[in-house]
Amino acid sequence: MKIGRLEPVPLRTVWPRGERDFVSWLEKNIDILSEALGIDLSVEEREKKAGVFKVDILAESNSDPVVIECQFGKSDHDHLGKILTYLTQLDAKVAIWICEDPRPEHVNVISWLNESTDVSFYLVKLEVFRIGNSPPAPHFLVLSRPSPEARAIGETKKEIAKRHRLRLEFWKRLLEKSKSKGVMLFENIKPSKQNWISTGAGKSGLQYSYVILMNSSRVELYIDTGNREENKRIFDQLYSQKEEIEKEFGGKLDWQRLDDKRACRIAAQVTKDVGLINENKWDEIQDAMIDTMIRLEKAFKERIAKL
């Protein structure tokens, strides 16, 4: 069996006047694009007015408007901006950008839009091939499209961004409140997007930390000198004074030697079932965390100095 070889054909060999000829062809052959995208498309109007602009093709899919923008050459910001304008002017929820040479940056933008918005965006690379002396055949290569996975990624990113905003605000308020109470242990520490903030405990490798989770909070002494044996030695030396330390602290502590890890932790639970998500409880949580940190430092300060 003789097998032919696909040969690329310059777009302007098929459509000499560029987008103008291609849009005219696409209007009559929208079924080819429909098959490539896997969605039903029917043409409503060519060069439909959208404000002072004109969308190349206004189509319809399941009674919803679809804007189609076509571009020869490299993708650019001008066409991306037009697509966004058409969507708002025509109240469309589907956008298809057909381009000869999509830039990687624009592929990333369309992927981001699919993750971050309720609009379905398709970025399609237009190619033409022939086999031997056969007629040229268009090929639509879909580079970015909406998917449940993209939507899920977008929701996850939104949730992470929300947590970051909440943490920054929580730590900002806690640090301000700490200073107003005359507690200077964290005076040089800035708010963080992390679920913890730390400051030195007077010995290299030892830190006092505030930790806020969605549904709980704690303060702790974290031990990590970079040397596992040294960490365990320091922990054991402090643990040998457990009874006296807890008496000075005024409560039980969670002594975590963490034998399967390098570091060690001595923690005090502050709240349970209440945390970052409970904004109406932040004042109470922060007051309790600051009070617990004061007592924790008082119980360990002299003992750390003697290590």
N, C-alpha and C positions, 0 to 999 in steps of 0.2 A: 504494500500500500504506500503510495506516495503521499508524503505529508508536507504541506506548505509551511512557510515561515511568515509570521506577522511582520509587516513593515510599517513603521510610523509614517503618517502623512501630515505635512504642515497644514494647520487649520485653514489658513488663507488660500490654500489650493482648492479647498472645498467651498469655503465661504469667503470670496475675495474681498467683500466690504466689511469683513469682521463681524462684530456683534449684530449689526443691522441685518445681514443675511442670515446669520445663525438664528436670531430670534424669530425671523420669518419661518425658517425651517422647523424650529422647535414647536412653534404654534401648531403646525400641521402634523407633528410627530411626537406629541406629548406622551403617547403610550410607551415610547422607548424609555423615556425618563422615568415613567411610572414603574416600569418593570425593574429598572436599576435600583430604585429607592424602596420598592416594595409597598408603595402607597398608591391609592387611586387618585388620579389627577385629571381634571377636565379644565380646559381653557375657558375663562370668562371674558377676558378682554386683553388685547395687546396695547402696550403703552397707555395703561390706565393712569389717569391723573391722581397724584397724591400730593396735595398742596400745590407748590410751584414745580414739583418734580413729576416724572412719569416712570412708573414701574414697568420694566420690560414686558413681563407677563403677569397678569393677575389670574390665578387659577383657583380651583376649588377642590377640596378633599373632604368628603363626608359633610358637605354643606358649610365647611369652614374655609375662609379665605386663605390663600397661599400666595406669597409674593415670590417671584423668581427674578433674580438679577443675574445677568450674563456679562462676562468680562473676558476679553482676549488679552494676552500678555500676563504680566505678574499681577497678583492681587495687590490692592492698595487700600489705604484708609478711606479714600473718597467713596469707593463702592461699599465698604463696610458701613460707613455712615449713612449712605443712601438706604441700605437695607433696614437699618434701625429706624430711619425716618418713615419708610413705607409701612413698617409694622405698626407704628403708632398712628399714622394717618388713616390707615385702612382697617385698624383693629384686627390685624391678622395674628394668628398663633403659630403659623408655620412659615419659615423662610428658607429658600433654596438659593444658594450662591454657586453658580457654575462658572468655573474659571480655568483658563488654560494653564496657568502656572501659579498655584497657591503657595504663598510664602509660609514657612513653618510657623512664624509668629501668628499668622492669621488662622492657621489650623488650630493652634493653642487657644486663640481667642474664642473660636466657635465651640471648641470642646468645653471651655470654661462657661460660656453662655448656656450650653446644654446642662451643665451641672447646677448653674446658679439661677436660672429663670424658668418660668413655666412655658416659654416659647420653644418650639422644636426647630432647631437649626440644622441644615444640611449643607456641608461644603463639598462640592463635587468637582473633581478634576476632569476636564474635557479632553479626550484624546480621539484620534482617528487612525485606523489601521486598514491595511489591505493585504491580501494574500496574492502574490503574483500580479496578474492583470485584473483582479476582481474589482468591483466598485468599492470605493472607500466606505468604511463602516465606522460610525461613531461609537465611542466607548465611554461610559460614565463611571469613573472610579470614585466611590464615596470615601472621603477622607475623615469626615466627622459626621456623626448622626446622633439623634437622641436615643437613649436607652434607659431601662430601669436601673442599670448599674451606674450610669452617669448621674441620674437623679439621686440615687442613694449616696454616691460620693459627695454630691453637692449638699445634701442634708447633713452629712457628717461634718463637712467643712463649716457649715453654718453653726452647728452645735459647738464645734471647737472654738470658733470665733466668739460665740456668745460666752463660753466659759472663760476665755481669755479676758474679755471685757469685764466680766463679773469679778475675776480674780484681781485685776488691776485696781478696780474700785474698792474691793474689800481690803486689800493691803494698804491702799492709800489712806483709808479711814482708820484702819488699825494703827498705822504708824503715827498718824496725826494725834490719835487718842492717847497713844503711848507717851508721846512727848508732852502732851497737855497734863499728864499725870506725873511728870517728872521722871519717867523711866527712860534712861538714856542708852540702854543696852543696844537698841536697834537704831540709834539716831542717825547713823550714816548709811543705812540701808534704804534702797529705793523700792517702790512697788514693782511687782513682777507678774508675768503672765503664768508663771508656774504655780503649782498648788502648795508651794512652800517658799519661805524666805528664811535665811540663816545669817548668823553673825558669829564671830569667833568667841570661843569659850575660855580664852586665856592660855591655851596650849595648842601648838600646831597640830592640826588634824582633828581637833574637837570643836564642835559647833553646837550652838543652841538654835533650834528651828521651830518656827510656827508652821503648822500644816493644816490646810483647810481642804476638805473633800466635799462632795456634793451633799452628803448626809451625815457628816461628822467632822470633828476637829480634834487636834491634839497639839501638845508641845513636846519637845524631845531634846535629849542630848545625843548627838550623833557622833560616833567615833570612827574615824577613818584616816589614819596616818599614812596610808599607802602600803603599810606592811601588815599582813594578816596576823602574824604572831604578836606584834606589838599591840595591835587592836585588842586581841583577846587578853593580853596581859593587863592592859589598862582596865578593861571591863571587869576582869576577875578581881583586881585590886579594889575597884569601887564596889563590886558585888559583895565582897567580904565585909563591907560596912553597911549592907542593905538595911538592917534594922534601924541603925542610927540615922541613916539618910532619910528613910521614909518617915521616921518620927519628926525630923526637922521639916520635911516637906509638908507633912500633915495629911498623908494619905498613901495609898498603895501606888507603886510604879510598875510598869510593864518592862521587865528586864529581858531584853532580846539579845542573847549572845550571837545568834545567827551563825551556828557552826558551819553551815554549808555556804556561807558567804564571807567576804573579806572584812566587811564593816560590822559594827555592833550598834545597838540602839537602846536607849533607856527612855521610855515614853510615858507620858501622862495623858490619859484620855480626858478631854475637856467636855465635849458634847457628843451625844449619840442620837441618831435619827434626826438631827438638826445640823444643817451645814450651809454651804455656799448657796444652795438653791433657795433657802429661806431668807430672803432679803429683809423681811419684816422683823427678823430675829437677829440681824447682824450686830446691833448694839450690845445685846446680851451676850452673844457669842464672843465678841471682841473683848468685852470687859472680863469675861471668864478666862479667856486665853491670856490676857495680860497679867491677871492675878496669878494664874497658874505658872506663867513664866517667871514671875518675880520669886515665887516660892521655890521653883526648880533651881534657879540660879543661886539662891541663898543656901540651898541644901548642898550644892556641889562646888561652889566657888573656892572655898578654902581647900577642899580635898583635891580638886584639880591642880591647884597651885603646888601641892605637896607631891604630886605624881613624879 
